[in-house]
């Protein structure tokens, strides 16, 4: 069985990849914080929660839906686990203006 910490790290990496696909550049370059995650693994399936910062403006519903699909597919592919539940929680919206001032809100 794959340890929950490993599955959570894979979910973090998948979220990072999905943000790059969405924004066209690294989340760090956009001033977005890391995407922490949690995982619970049981009998070949996983339940995941990923916490994200997103650039503003953004269509939150569409972006989160795309992120959920990408993260779920990627984690399932890399681990062989069935993803029973994936929650994407937006922690902050980061504006371009706050990045120009050198800080993210």
C-alpha positions in Angstrom: 0.0 0.0 0.0 1.2 3.5 -0.9 1.7 5.7 2.2 -0.7 8.6 2.5 2.1 11.1 2.7 3.4 9.9 -0.7 -0.1 10.2 -2.2 -0.4 13.7 -0.8 2.9 14.7 -2.3 1.9 13.4 -5.7 -1.3 15.5 -5.4 0.8 18.6 -4.6 2.9 18.0 -7.7 -0.2 17.4 -9.8 -1.7 20.6 -8.6 1.5 22.4 -9.5 1.4 20.9 -13.0 -2.3 21.9 -13.3 -1.6 25.5 -12.3 1.2 25.7 -14.9 -1.2 24.4 -17.5 -3.8 27.0 -16.4 -1.6 30.0 -16.1 1.1 29.2 -18.6 3.9 29.8 -16.0 5.1 28.6 -12.6 2.8 29.3 -9.7 5.8 30.7 -7.7 6.4 33.2 -10.5 2.7 34.3 -10.2 3.2 34.8 -6.4 1.0 31.8 -5.6 1.9 29.8 -2.5 2.5 26.1 -2.4 -0.5 23.8 -2.7 -0.6 21.7 0.5 -2.7 18.6 0.4 -4.0 15.8 2.6 -4.7 12.2 1.6 -6.5 9.3 3.1 -5.9 5.9 1.5 -7.9 2.7 2.1 -8.5 -0.5 0.1 -7.1 0.8 -3.2 -8.8 4.2 -3.1 -8.0 7.7 -2.0 -9.7 10.7 -0.7 -7.8 14.0 -1.3 -8.0 17.6 -0.3 -5.8 20.2 -2.1 -5.5 23.8 -0.9 -4.7 26.4 -3.7 -3.9 30.0 -4.3 -5.2 31.2 -7.7 -4.4 34.2 -9.8 -7.1 36.9 -9.9 -9.2 37.4 -12.0 -10.2 33.8 -12.7 -13.3 31.7 -13.3 -13.1 29.9 -10.0 -15.7 27.2 -10.8 -14.2 26.3 -14.2 -10.7 26.4 -12.9 -11.4 24.2 -9.9 -13.3 21.7 -12.1 -10.3 21.5 -14.5 -7.9 21.2 -11.5 -10.0 18.4 -10.0 -10.0 16.4 -13.2 -6.3 16.9 -13.8 -5.2 16.1 -10.2 -7.5 13.1 -10.0 -6.4 11.6 -13.3 -2.7 12.3 -12.6 -2.7 10.8 -9.0 -4.7 7.8 -10.2 -2.4 7.2 -13.1 0.8 7.5 -11.0 -0.4 5.5 -8.0 -3.0 3.1 -9.4 -5.5 4.2 -6.8 -9.1 5.0 -7.4 -9.9 8.6 -6.4 -13.2 8.5 -4.6 -13.2 12.1 -3.5 -11.1 15.2 -4.3 -11.8 18.5 -2.7 -10.1 21.6 -4.1 -10.2 24.5 -1.7 -9.2 28.0 -2.8 -7.2 29.7 0.0 -6.4 33.0 -1.7 -6.9 34.9 -4.9 -3.7 36.8 -5.8 -4.0 39.9 -7.9 -1.4 41.1 -10.4 -1.3 44.5 -8.5 -0.2 42.8 -5.3 2.6 41.0 -7.2 3.8 44.3 -8.6 3.9 45.7 -5.1 6.0 42.7 -4.0 3.5 41.0 -1.8 0.6 38.6 -2.3 -2.7 39.1 -0.5 
